[in-house]
């Protein structure tokens, strides 16, 4: 069963390369697959290049959807990372 959560990008620079790599590194620690949605775009949460194509700026609503054995933990961890501003706040 898929688990999803919506978060808002809080950091001034939005999803640029450094926070994307933090997101991807964290996602890769889990078995569940993850897809990230922003507006009409979607990206594999384990692909830095796809994540860059989301063009998620400050204030953007992002939906994190995970499916797999540890989906709940994955979504909770990724949402916490985003809400913390990736350590940039």
C-alpha positions in Angstrom: 0.0 0.0 0.0 1.3 3.4 -0.9 2.0 6.1 1.7 2.0 9.7 0.8 2.6 13.1 2.4 2.6 16.6 1.2 5.3 19.0 2.3 6.3 22.6 1.4 9.9 23.4 0.4 11.0 25.9 3.0 14.5 26.8 2.0 15.2 30.0 0.0 17.1 28.2 -2.8 14.4 25.5 -3.2 15.5 22.0 -4.4 18.9 22.7 -5.7 21.7 20.1 -6.0 22.8 19.9 -2.4 19.4 19.2 -0.8 18.5 16.9 -3.7 21.6 14.8 -2.9 20.6 14.7 0.8 17.1 13.5 -0.3 18.4 10.9 -2.7 21.0 9.6 -0.2 18.3 9.2 2.5 15.8 7.6 0.0 18.4 5.0 -0.9 18.6 3.7 2.7 15.1 2.3 2.4 13.7 -0.6 0.5 10.5 1.2 -0.6 10.4 3.0 -3.9 9.6 6.7 -3.8 8.1 9.2 -6.3 8.1 12.9 -5.8 5.4 15.1 -7.4 5.5 18.8 -7.9 2.8 20.5 -10.0 2.3 18.2 -13.0 5.8 16.8 -12.8 7.0 13.6 -11.2 10.4 12.2 -10.4 12.0 9.1 -9.0 13.1 10.1 -5.5 16.4 8.2 -6.1 17.4 10.0 -9.2 19.2 13.3 -8.8 18.6 14.3 -12.4 14.9 13.6 -12.3 14.7 15.5 -9.0 16.4 18.5 -10.5 13.7 18.5 -13.3 11.0 19.1 -10.7 12.1 22.7 -10.4 10.7 22.9 -6.9 11.3 26.5 -5.6 10.7 27.9 -2.1 7.1 27.5 -1.2 6.4 24.7 -3.7 4.1 22.0 -2.5 5.7 18.6 -3.0 4.0 15.2 -2.6 6.2 12.3 -1.5 4.7 8.9 -2.4 6.4 5.7 -1.3 5.4 2.1 -1.8 7.1 -0.9 -0.2 7.8 -2.6 3.1 9.2 0.4 4.9 7.1 3.1 3.0 5.8 4.7 6.2 9.3 5.2 7.6 10.6 6.4 4.3 7.9 9.1 3.9 8.4 10.2 7.5 12.2 10.5 7.1 12.0 12.4 3.8 9.2 14.7 5.1 11.4 15.5 8.1 14.3 16.3 5.9 12.3 18.7 3.8 10.6 20.3 6.7 14.0 20.9 8.4 15.0 22.9 5.3 17.8 20.5 4.6 19.9 22.1 7.3 19.9 25.4 5.3 17.4 27.3 7.5 
